Amino acid sequence: MDNHVHLAIEIADVGLPKTMAGLQSSYTQWFNRKYRRVGHLFQGRYKAILVDRESYGQVLIRYIHRNPIEARLVKRDVDYEWSSARAWFRGAGPDWLDLAAGLRLFGSSSKRALAVYRAYRAGDGGMEYADAETAGQQIKGSEEFVESIRRTSDDGRPKHRRVSLENLAREVAREEGVPLASLRTSGKGRKEARTRAIVARRALEQCGLSLAATARFFNKDGSTLVRAVERLRKEGEN
């Protein structure tokens, strides 16, 4: 869209925080190089809703594809340049778009699935995504689906590694040879900054803790920590 992105992502071995961190970092670097700019591209943390594929997978796909129409950017979903709707309609798209997995929501054979999808995306009937049953603004799915998720997590979110931020910081500080006290007080050296970035990145990807929470733990400015994490990611990609 003009100021945000909708993604339908199926998560397997790699968790969503790590997936999004890599996607946002690599895309921001590409965008900044292309348009000769610097700094952050995305504002704030992404919003994630866990959707029951069997109950609402079709509804979710149509919702994403119809967004440009609802925003009055185009009259047909296939006319929007930045949407995957055109690839879905044709039945062929880029490597990163798993059409086969998506089309299985509409039928067992690709030919049948395409026909069902084309009819479904053009129709005005049926359930709307906004009307889909939602639990705690985090999960859309049947009662059985919601209960199965809650059995694995206290708040309905996929479980993260159970470790406190302080214990994680102590572990990283020991690995990097930096006193934990210097990370939380006056330590302003390059090694301290890098160690804080490592803690922040692990806390985000392994524990689901925001960068803002880590910044508060270290009594540091949030934007400074964000820049340090970004530099750390770039080191890993170079």
N, C-alpha and C positions, 0 to 999 in steps of 0.2 A: 504494500500500500504506500501512500505518500509519506507516512511518517512512522510506520511500523511494519512488521512482517508476521505472517501466519505460517506456521510449519506443522505438519503432521509427521511426527517422528516415532518410529517403532524402535524401542530400546531392547537390546539383548545383553551381551556381556559387558559392554561399556555403559556406565550410568549416564543419566541425563546431564548432571552438572559438568562432567568431563567432556561430554559431547558438545554441549553449548559453549563451553570455554574455548575449545579448539576451533569451533565454527566461527564464533565471534572474533577471536584473535586473528585467524587466517583471513577472514573477509575484510576486517578493518585494515590489515596491512595491505591487502590487494587494493582496496578502495583508496587508501591514502597515497599509495604509489601512483595509481592511475590519475588521480586528480590533484596530485602534488599538495597534499595537505598533511597536517599532523594532529595528534590528539585523539580523543575518544570519538567513536562514531555512534555507539549505542548508549542511551541514557538509562541508568538503573538496571536492576536485575529483571530478567525475563519472567513472565507469568506462565506457570505450567499447570495444566489440568489433565489428569489421567482419565482417558476415555475408554470405555468398554468397547472394544472393536466389534464384537458380535452384535451388540445392541445398537450402537450409535456410530459405527464406522462410516456407513454410507451418509448419514446426516452430517458428520464432520467434514467429509470431502466436499459435499455440495455447499456447505456453509463457507468454506475457504474459497471455493471457486466463485461463489456469488457475491463475495465482499465488494469487488470493484463495481458490480452492478448496483448494489445497495448504496455505495458511495457516489453513484452517478458519474463514474469515470468513463464507463463504456455502457453500451446497450446489451452486448453479448459477452459472456464470460470468455469466449475464445478470442475476443479482440483485445484483451488486456495483455500487454507485452510481458509483464513481470509475473504472470500466473502460469501454473502448470496445466491449466484447463485445456489449452490447445493440444498439449502432448497427450493428455488423457483422451480427448476426443478422437485424436488420430490413432491412438494405440501405440505410439512410439515417442520416446523422449530421451533426454540425456542420461548418462550412466548413473548419476546420483539419484535419479528418480526411479524408485522400484515400482514400476507399473504393474508387474505381475502380482506382487503382494497386494497392491491396492485393488486391482480388478477382481481378485478372489472374493472380495466382499460382495461382488455383484453377480457372480456366477462361477461355475466350475470350469467352463471352457472359455478361452479368451474371446472367441467370437460372440458367444452368448453374453458374457460379461460386458463387453463393449456396447452391445445393443441395449442391455438393461441400464447401463450407466447413462448413455445418451438420452434415453427416455426419462430417466429419473432426474437428471440435472436440468432438463428443460421444463419439468412439471412444477406447478405451484402447490400441489397437494402434499400431504404427508407431514410428518413431524419436522419442526424447525429446531435447529441446534439450541437456541435459547430456551426452548421448552423442554429439553431433555432433562430427566431427573438428575439433580445435582446434590451431592453430599458434601457439606462443609465448604462449598465453593472450590473444591479441589478434585472431586471425582464425579464423572458422569457415567452412570451404568446401572444395571439391574441391582436389586437388593442383594442377590447372591454374589455379584461381582464386588460390590462395595464391602460386603462382609468378609470376603476372601482377602481383600486388600487390608482391611482393618485388623485381620488376624496376624498380619505380618508387620504392622506398624501401629503405634499408639495414636497417631494423628491422621491416619489415612494416607500418608506419604510413604514411598518405598524406604525401607530401612537404610540408614547410613551406619558407618562404623561407630560403635558406642565408645566414645572417648571424649574427655573434657578438653576444652581449649588449652587449659593450663598444662595438662599432661602432654598434649601434642606439642606445645611450645617447648616444654622441657626436653622432650625426645629429640626435636630438631636442633635445639640449642646444643645438646650433647653431641649430636652428629657433626655439627659445624664448629664445635670448639668455642662456643660463645656463652658466657654466663647469662642465665635467664634474667637476672636482675638488670643487666645492662640493656636488654631488649625492652624492658618495661619502664626504664627511667631515662637516663641522659645519653645513652649510647647513640651516637650520630654517625659512626663510621660506616664505611661502605659494606664491611662484612656484617655489621648489625642490620643494616637495611636489607641486605640480601637474605639474611636469615629470617627476618620478619616476613619477607615476601614468600619464602618457602613455606612458612607456617600458614600464611594466609591462603596460599594456593591449595595446600593439603586440606586445610579446614573446609574450603569451599568444595573441593572435588570428592573428598573422602567422608566428610562429616555433614555436608549440607549447610555449613555456617557461612553467613554473609561476610563480605569483606568489611562491612561497617562494624560488625560484631568484633572481628579481629582487631580492627583499628582502635576500638574502645578498650579492648583488653591491653593493648600496648600503649594506650594514652597518646596515640598519634593521630595526625590528620588523615581522614579517609582518602582524600584525593592523592595524597603522597603515597599511600600504600597501594592504591590502584595502579599508579604509574610504575611502582616497583614490581608488582606482579606482572604487568605487561612486559617490562624489560626481561623478567625471568622467562616468560614464555618465548620471547624472541630468541633468547640464548639457546633454548631447547630446540628451536626450529632451524637455527643457523648451523 
